[in-house]
Amino acid sequence: MSGYGTFTCADTCRRGIFSEGKLNGLGQLITKGDTVYTGMWRDGKRDGRGVFTDSLGRRIEGWWKNETLVYGRIYDELGVYEGEVDSCGDPSGHGKFINPSGAFYEGHWENGMREDFGFAVNADGRLQVGVWHRGRFQGEQMIHNSDRIYGIDISRYQHIHKGRTYPIRWSDLRITSLGRLKSRLVSGEVDYPVSFVYIKSTQGTTVLNRHYLTDYRSARKASIPCGAYHFFSTVSDAADQAAYFIKNTRFSRGDLPPVLDLEPSDREIERAGGAVKMFREVLIWMKIVEKRVGVRPILYVNQMFVNKYLPLSPELRDNYNVWIARYGSYKPDIKLVHWQLSADGKVNGIVPEVDINVFNGYKDEFMKYLHDSTIKSNVKP
C-alpha cells in the first residue's frame, strides 16, 4: 500500500501517506480509547513533530523520535508544561510549568513531579529556590561559608558542664563547628565570628535566668548585637508573662527585637484548650511587648510546629518574622529572619555545646536589618 489512504485494524485507525504499507510523512493515528496523534511518521513509527490528545483531555505538542516522545508542551487543566518527557508523556528531565494563576516553576522533573533542583514563583510572588522531592519543596540547600552571618543563643546551660559552672569568655568568641550533621554543606574552614546573640531572660511567670544580666552587659560591652527571649508557658496568663518579661529584661537602643520561644508539646496544646486558643494568648504577649518596646517581636518555633499548627494562625504567620529551629541541610521556606541550624555547635569561649543560628541574608542585608528593625530607644524597666 502506497500513497494516501486509511488503514483500520482492531482498535486503531491510521490514515495518511503510506509507503510500502507504513506511514511515512504526515499521518494520523486514532485508537479506540479516544487518543489521537497527528504528525510526522517514519517507517510506521511516530518520528518528528506532532500533536497528541489522550482520553484525559491532555494535549501534547511535541517531538517524537522512533515512536518515543522526547520533548513536548503539555496542556491540561492544571496548566502548561514545556520540556523533556518520558515514554508515558509525563514530565521527566528539565522543564517549565505555568498554571492559570501565574505560578511558575522551572527545573528538574521525574515521573511527572518536581524533583531535585528548581525554582518557583508562586501566585503571591513568593520565590522558592532549592531542592524538591516528589513534588514537595525541601528548601534551599545552603552552602555555609564565611560570607554568611552567624549567631548564637544562650541560657544558663551554656554556663554548666559536667556539674561545674563556667563563665563565657566574650572576647574569645568564635564559632568553630556548626554541629555534627554530616549532610551540611560547608565551604572552607569553620571559623566564624559571633555576629549576634540572643540570651534567655525569663520563662512563664516564675523562672529567671540568673546569668541573663551578666551575659547581656558582657555582650553589649563586646559590641555584639544582642536581644532577649522569653520561654512561653501554656499554663500561665499571657499578659502576666509579658509583664514578667518586661520587668526582668533590659531593652536598650540598638538591641535586637525580643523573641517569644514557643515550644509546646501536642499534649500541652491540648491542655491549653487547643491551638487556636493558645495562639490568642501568644498574640496577647506579642502585642503587649511590641507596645512597650516599640518593635515587633519575633516568634521562635520548630519546623514541626510550623507545618502542623502555624497555618491555624494567619495573623502570626503573615505578620511576624519567624526564627525557626530546623536541624537539617535545607533552609526553611517561611518568612524567616534567623535559622537555628544546630543545637550541638562549638564556640571558642563557651565550654558546653551551643545553638548555632544563621541570619537570612548577607552582610549588607544584616546591616540594613540592624538599622531598620532594632530597638530605637532605651526602655525603662
Secondary structure in CASP SS format (residue, H / E / C, confidence):
PFRMAT SS
TARGET T0000
AUTHOR 0000-0000-0000
METHOD secondary structure of the structure
MODEL  1
M C 1.00
S C 1.00
G E 1.00
Y E 1.00
G E 1.00
T E 1.00
F E 1.00
T E 1.00
C E 1.00
A C 1.00
D C 1.00
T E 1.00
C E 1.00
R E 1.00
R E 1.00
G E 1.00
I E 1.00
F E 1.00
S E 1.00
E C 1.00
G C 1.00
K E 1.00
L E 1.00
N E 1.00
G E 1.00
L E 1.00
G E 1.00
Q E 1.00
L E 1.00
I E 1.00
T E 1.00
K C 1.00
G C 1.00
D C 1.00
T C 1.00
V E 1.00
Y E 1.00
T E 1.00
G E 1.00
M E 1.00
W E 1.00
R E 1.00
D C 1.00
G C 1.00
K E 1.00
R E 1.00
D E 1.00
G E 1.00
R E 1.00
G E 1.00
V E 1.00
F E 1.00
T E 1.00
D C 1.00
S C 1.00
L C 1.00
G C 1.00
R C 1.00
R E 1.00
I E 1.00
E E 1.00
G E 1.00
W E 1.00
W E 1.00
K E 1.00
N C 1.00
E C 1.00
T E 1.00
L E 1.00
V E 1.00
Y E 1.00
G E 1.00
R E 1.00
I E 1.00
Y E 1.00
D E 1.00
E C 1.00
L C 1.00
G E 1.00
V E 1.00
Y E 1.00
E E 1.00
G E 1.00
E E 1.00
V E 1.00
D C 1.00
S C 1.00
C C 1.00
G C 1.00
D C 1.00
P E 1.00
S E 1.00
G E 1.00
H E 1.00
G E 1.00
K E 1.00
F E 1.00
I E 1.00
N C 1.00
P C 1.00
S C 1.00
G C 1.00
A C 1.00
F E 1.00
Y E 1.00
E E 1.00
G E 1.00
H E 1.00
W E 1.00
E E 1.00
N C 1.00
G C 1.00
M E 1.00
R E 1.00
E E 1.00
D E 1.00
F E 1.00
G E 1.00
F E 1.00
A E 1.00
V E 1.00
N C 1.00
A C 1.00
D C 1.00
G C 1.00
R C 1.00
L E 1.00
Q E 1.00
V E 1.00
G E 1.00
V E 1.00
W E 1.00
H E 1.00
R C 1.00
G C 1.00
R E 1.00
F E 1.00
Q E 1.00
G E 1.00
E E 1.00
Q E 1.00
M C 1.00
I E 1.00
H E 1.00
N C 1.00
S C 1.00
D C 1.00
R C 1.00
I C 1.00
Y E 1.00
G E 1.00
I E 1.00
D E 1.00
I E 1.00
S C 1.00
R H 1.00
Y H 1.00
Q H 1.00
H H 1.00
I E 1.00
H E 1.00
K C 1.00
G C 1.00
R E 1.00
T E 1.00
Y C 1.00
P C 1.00
I C 1.00
R C 1.00
W H 1.00
S H 1.00
D H 1.00
L C 1.00
R E 1.00
I E 1.00
T E 1.00
S E 1.00
L C 1.00
G C 1.00
R C 1.00
L C 1.00
K C 1.00
S C 1.00
R C 1.00
L E 1.00
V E 1.00
S C 1.00
G C 1.00
E C 1.00
V C 1.00
D C 1.00
Y E 1.00
P C 1.00
V C 1.00
S C 1.00
F E 1.00
V E 1.00
Y E 1.00
I E 1.00
K E 1.00
S E 1.00
T E 1.00
Q E 1.00
G C 1.00
T C 1.00
T C 1.00
V E 1.00
L E 1.00
N C 1.00
R C 1.00
H C 1.00
Y H 1.00
L H 1.00
T H 1.00
D H 1.00
Y H 1.00
R H 1.00
S H 1.00
A H 1.00
R H 1.00
K H 1.00
A C 1.00
S C 1.00
I C 1.00
P C 1.00
C E 1.00
G E 1.00
A E 1.00
Y E 1.00
H E 1.00
F E 1.00
F C 1.00
S C 1.00
T C 1.00
V C 1.00
S C 1.00
D C 1.00
A H 1.00
A H 1.00
D H 1.00
Q H 1.00
A H 1.00
A H 1.00
Y H 1.00
F H 1.00
I H 1.00
K H 1.00
N H 1.00
T C 1.00
R C 1.00
F E 1.00
S C 1.00
R C 1.00
G C 1.00
D C 1.00
L C 1.00
P C 1.00
P C 1.00
V E 1.00
L E 1.00
D E 1.00
L C 1.00
E C 1.00
P C 1.00
S C 1.00
D H 1.00
R H 1.00
E H 1.00
I H 1.00
E H 1.00
R H 1.00
A C 1.00
G C 1.00
G C 1.00
A H 1.00
V H 1.00
K H 1.00
M H 1.00
F H 1.00
R H 1.00
E H 1.00
V H 1.00
L H 1.00
I H 1.00
W H 1.00
M H 1.00
K H 1.00
I H 1.00
V H 1.00
E H 1.00
K H 1.00
R H 1.00
V H 1.00
G C 1.00
V C 1.00
R C 1.00
P C 1.00
I E 1.00
L E 1.00
Y E 1.00
V E 1.00
N E 1.00
Q H 1.00
M H 1.00
F H 1.00
V H 1.00
N H 1.00
K H 1.00
Y C 1.00
L H 1.00
P H 1.00
L H 1.00
S C 1.00
P H 1.00
E H 1.00
L H 1.00
R H 1.00
D H 1.00
N H 1.00
Y C 1.00
N C 1.00
V E 1.00
W E 1.00
I E 1.00
A E 1.00
R C 1.00
Y C 1.00
G C 1.00
S C 1.00
Y E 1.00
K E 1.00
P C 1.00
D C 1.00
I C 1.00
K C 1.00
L E 1.00
V E 1.00
H E 1.00
W E 1.00
Q E 1.00
L E 1.00
S E 1.00
A E 1.00
D E 1.00
G E 1.00
K E 1.00
V E 1.00
N E 1.00
G C 1.00
I C 1.00
V C 1.00
P C 1.00
E C 1.00
V E 1.00
D E 1.00
I E 1.00
N E 1.00
V E 1.00
F E 1.00
N C 1.00
G C 1.00
Y C 1.00
K H 1.00
D H 1.00
E H 1.00
F H 1.00
M H 1.00
K H 1.00
Y H 1.00
L H 1.00
H H 1.00
D H 1.00
S H 1.00
T C 1.00
I C 1.00
K C 1.00
S C 1.00
N C 1.00
V E 1.00
K C 1.00
P C 1.00
END
